[in-house]
Amino acid sequence: MAKIKITFPDGSKKEYDKGITALDIVKKDISEGLARKALAAKLDDELIDLTRPIEKSGKLKIFTFDDEEGVMVFRHSSAHVLAMAVKKLFPKVKLTIGPVVEEGFYYDFDKKEPFHPEDLERIEKEMHEIVKENVSFERVELSKEEAKKAFKDNSYKLELVEEFETGLSGYKNGEFIDLCKGPHVPSTGVLKAFKLTKIAGAYWRGDSDNKQLQRVYGISFPKRSMLDDYLELLEQAEKRNHRKIGREMDLFSFHEEAPGMPFWHNKGLILWNELMKYWKLEHDIDGYQEVRTPIILNRKLWESSGHWDHYKDNMYFTKIDNQDFAVKPMNCPGGVLIYKEKTHSYRELPLKMAEVGLVHRHELSGVLNGLFRVRAFFQDDAHIYCTKEQIKKEVITIINLTKRIYKTFNLEYHMELSTKPEKSIGTKEMWDTAENALKDALKDIKADYKLNEGDGAFYGPKIDFHIKDALNRTWQTATIQLDFAMPERFDLNYEGKDGKKHRPAMLHRTVYGGIERFIGILIEHFAGRFPLWLSPIQARILTVADRFDGYAKTVKEELEDSGMRVEIDSRSESIPYKVRDAQMERIPLVITVGEREEGSKTLAVRTLDGKLFPNIRIMKLVETVRENVEKKDVRIEL
């Protein structure tokens, strides 16, 4: 029998009979323990089923649920089991696609009647039966004709089949078959714990001109305990839901008259302004100058920048004086026009121009999600024009600025480097130079980072910051993008030491990212219990009875004179009732004034964590608050 040579991750090699499976190799030469945990394998650069015969020599790697690839295969297989269950319970339903997403998996169905919550219980029950049966996932190679025959009654699958000439495959589980490139876990019995989480609407292929489908979401894990932990996390996340907290704290609202565009209330705007005061302080330290550009700009500008060709589907348009204009989805082209207003010398570089600009992006209604996904938002952009020799230093400076700001909010993060995408502008030389420059900066500061091949912006590679919140969820926020293409397209120049014109490099960067989204993240990170410096109302004074209103007003004036944001609650409700209201609104300091406090000219102060501090002198509170706000401490100690 013909032999193949398998290379293991540690570099060791071994010969096997051609046609052996990865699972057989693991059982024979690695361990039974790994065989029980294994979910998929990779041969060279191809992900494969554990049970797929290996026909050629190559490097072999095994994946478990501890690996990103393992999670993807596990949850994709879960989506297939979901499709199997739905097809069995609702035979007339048409299957479309069922991919893995960040929050688990989903499958889209074309079903005449809508799914109801009780349907999810039935589907889950049927999925458990399929898991008990431990049905194998069997890969079948299909010709185009075979695929058309297998899915002749499903227009969605036939549409997908037409996009392939060769390389089609499906997976069978008993009598059930679905069009899929795989890989999958060996059998349904591997899929121990799962939960269907919600039903949503979705257009076929995300196009609103197509038929609306029903999307069923789910999550799955190899152990019940892992699912229980996740469901507990979901429960905690719901308690921290920024839309719910935003209503309770009177921060913002959304209205049908402007879908996907937040309305900021007074208290929300106070929070916003405090964030921006801090932002401006840090940017002044790093030498940024602030600019502002119009939100509507001529089509020619967007053609020059490349957005017209690469981002048009996400833009809004209008006509002025019979000319095409676009509402800006990004701030950079307008900032470029400011740079071009005068001749620049190498002595001015790096030139750092920051703009907190309002941008609009067309998002489908189905993906709008509170402050996390909106159509109109402000972005804390900056564009740094520098020489090629200055790139590394400027990238490191931006990273350090971002670190300082995130530390203030107790936000952990990791960095990812994304390289040239399939659709891009600029030459290969530009991209190679840009990618190497970012890699050199990360190497210089010994940064750990993940490499995302092909996920850069269309005009340049980028470093993204992914922050982790209190629930260990990650969010992409800050970005640093190196661009040689736009300076070329707009013919940007500076006068060098040699008196000749040179092309600057351009760094696009944000720290907060979308400010609305960043606020949404902070709301959930802190569960609305903001640090004192950021809280819209820092203290509320509760009066025990009407006769203490005068003392309450005196205290309020003294605290406001020191810069605090203070309210009085003089309603004729009980103190416990008023305390509960203040805690519901997440007010950091609740001050009670009654006969004892008025007589001793003191305050009784309660913090959000329930601690009570009696007999606090007004000046003592003022000094403590001032020190806390200056340091931007997350907690306050009286």
Secondary structure, DSSP 8 states (H G I E B T S, - for coil): --EEEEE-TTS-EEEEETT--HHHHHHHHT-HHHHHH--EEEETTEEE-TTS---S-EEEEEE-TTSHHHHHHHHHHHHHHHHHHHHHHSTT-EE----EETTEEEEEEE-SS---HHHHHHHHHHHHHHHHHT-B-EEEEE-HHHHHHHTTT-HHHHHHHTT-SS-EEEEEETTEEEE------SBGGG--EEEEEEEEEEEGGG-TTS-EEEEEEEEEESSHHHHHHHHHHHHHHHHT-HHHHHHHTT-EE--TTSTT--EE-HHHHHHHHHHHHHHHHHHHHTT-EE----SEEEHHHHHHHTHHHHSGGG-EEEEETTEEEEE-S-SHHHHHHHHTTS--BGGG-SEEEEEEEEEE----GGG-BTTTB-SEEEEEEEEEEE-GGGHHHHHHHHHHHHHHHHHHTT-EEEEEEE---SS--S-HHHHHHHHHHHHHHHHHTT--EEEETT-SBTTB-EEEEEEE-TTS-EEEEEEEEEESHHHHHTT--EE-TTSSEE--EEEEEESS-BHHHHHHHHHHHHTT---TTT-SS-EEEEESSGGGHHHHHHHHHHHHHTT--EEEE--SS-HHHHHHHHHHTT-SEEEEE-HHHHHHTEEEEEETTS-EEEEEEHHHHHHHHHHHHHHT-SS---
